[in-house]
């Protein structure tokens, strides 16, 4: 099994105001370790996808931007092993 550098696949939506995907993307790249970052936003809603070892920090940052929902944090190590649940 190949080693997974960033264990948690973190996905969520942010309901906020004046959300700017470039600003969110840049902030995350500068302040958090991870990869596979994708941020897509319009003024009111942003969708975020990020692989990290500290998903709680991403959730905390995103909560500062607005209400977060449809939160999914998947353990990719468990997925690679084929663990259920």
N, C-alpha and C positions, 0 to 999 in steps of 0.2 A: 504494500500500500504506500502510495506517495505521501510525503509529509505535507501537511496543510499548515502554512505559515500563519494564517489568520482564521481562527476557528469558527467564528460566528457570522453567519449570513444575516445581516440586519436590514429589515425593510420596514418602512412606515410611510404614513401620509401625515402632512402637517396642514392644518387649517389655520391660516393667519392672514395678515394684511401686508401688502407691498412685499411679498416674497420674491426674492431675486435668486434664480438658480446659480448664477455665476458667483454671487457673494457667498452663498451657502457652500458651494463646491470649494471655493478658495479657502474659506475658514476651516472646513474639515481637513483639507489637504495640509494646511499649515499647523493644525493643532492636534490631530489624531493620527495614530498609526493604523494602516490598513491598506486595502486595495479594492479594485473593482468598483470604484465609486461611480454612481450615476445619480444625478439630481435633475429632475424635470419639474418646472414650476410655471404657473401663471401667477397673477397677482394674489390669488386667494388660497391656492392649494399647491403643495409641493410633494413630490414622490421621491423618496430616497432609498437607495440600495447601496450597502457598504459591507465589506468583509473586514472584521476587526476582532481583536481579542478582548475588547472592553466595550461591549454594546451599551452598557449602562451610561457611559460617558456620552455616547451619541444620542441616546434618548434624552439625557439631561439637556444637552445643547439644543436639540430640536424642540424640546418643550419650552425653551426660552423664546422660540420664534412663534409659537402658537400652540393650539391644541393638537396633540398627536393621537393618532388612531390607526386602526388596521395594522397594528404592530406585530411583526413576525421576527423572531430570533431563532434561527435554526443552527444547531450544532453540526457542523459539516464533518467533524471527526466521527461522530456517532453515525451519520448518514453513510460515510465511507465504509464503516464497519458493517453496515446493514442492520444496525440496531433499530428496533421498532419503538414507537412512542415518541 
